[in-house]
Amino acid sequence: MHTVALVLAGLVGLLHVYILVLEMFLWTTPRGRAAFGLTPEFAQETKALAGNQGLYNGFLAAGLVWGLVAPTHLQKPVLIFFLACVVVAGVYGAATANGRILLVQALPGAIALVAVLIGL
């Protein structure tokens, strides 16, 4: 279960790197607009806000990477903290922006969090 927990946490970290790329670099491209259902005009108007969001997702990914490479005694608390942050961010995003965020962000974070709580 230890390996499963680390793999799931790593996958959540990779997901947040992908979200960072979408929000910071691809927001106004056809791929970025399709991912978020945006018009070209709205994407251009909100580009700076999306970049800020992407940066926060990058911090979540960085924290998860830290948890994966941290010394054994720090691994579990670091991963718990950052996975909990992922879940909270996903729930808040679902409540305020788009319900789909609950499935895309909060659910994978919650599954990984449970795996870390049980497996580490």
N, C-alpha and C positions, 0 to 999 in steps of 0.2 A: 504493500500500500504506500510505502514511502516513495517509491519511484513514480507511482501513479499521481500522487499529490504534487510532486515536483514537475512532472510533465504537464499536468493541467494548469498549474500556476504559470509555467513557461508559455503555454498556448494562450492564456489570457494576456500575458505580456506581449506576445506577438500580435494579438488582436489590437492592442492599444497602439502598437507601432504602426499598424495598418491604418487605424483611425487617424493617428497623427499625420500620416502622409496624405490621406484624403482631405483632411481639414486644413493643413498648412500649405500643401503644394498642389493639390488637384481640385480644390474647391470650385474653381470657375471652369474647369475642363468638362467635356461631356461625361467622363467617368465620375467625377466628383458630383456633378449636378444630378446624374442618374442615381447615385447612391443615396442622396438626400432629397430627391424630388424637387429640385430647384429650377427656377427659370434663370436664363442667363443674366437678366437684369438684377434679380434678387441676389444671385450668387456674387455678382460684382459689388453690390451695395453692402454685403455682409462679409466680404473677404477678410477684413481685419478682425472681426469678431470670431470668425471660423479659425483663423490663425491662432488666436488666443486659446480657443477651445482645444485645438490640436496640441498646443504646448502643454496644457494640463494633462491631456492623455499621454503625452510623452513622459511627464513626471510619474504617472502611474506605472508606465512600462519600466521606467528606470528603477523605481522602487521594487518592482517585482524581480527585475534582474539582480538587484542588490540582494534581495532575499534568497535568490537561487545560488548566489556565489558567496554569501555570508558564511562566517564560521558556524559550525553546527549549532552552538548554543544560541545564536541570534537568528537562525534561519526561520524557525517557527513564528516568533513574535513579529518579525519584519513582514513575512508573508501574510500573516493574519491581518496586520494593520493595513497593508496595501490592498489586499483582496477585499477587506471591509470597505475601504475607500471606493473601490471599483463598484461594489454593490450599491453603496449609497449614491454615488454619481449616476449609476444606471437607473435607480428608482426615481431620483430627482429628475433626470432627463425624461423618463417616461411620463412623469406627472406633469412636466412643464413644457415639453417640446413634442415628443412623439412616442406613443405607446410601444412602438416596435423596439425602442431602446431597452425595454425590460427584457426582451428575449435575446437581443444581440449583445448587450453588455452586462446587465445585472445577473441574468441566469447563469452564464458561463462563470462569472465571478463567484456566485454563490456555490456552484458545484465545486469549483476549485477550493473555495474556503472550507467547505465541509470535508473535502479530501485532506486538506492540510490539518484541520482539527483532529481528524481521525488517524491520519497516517504519519504525522511527524511527531 
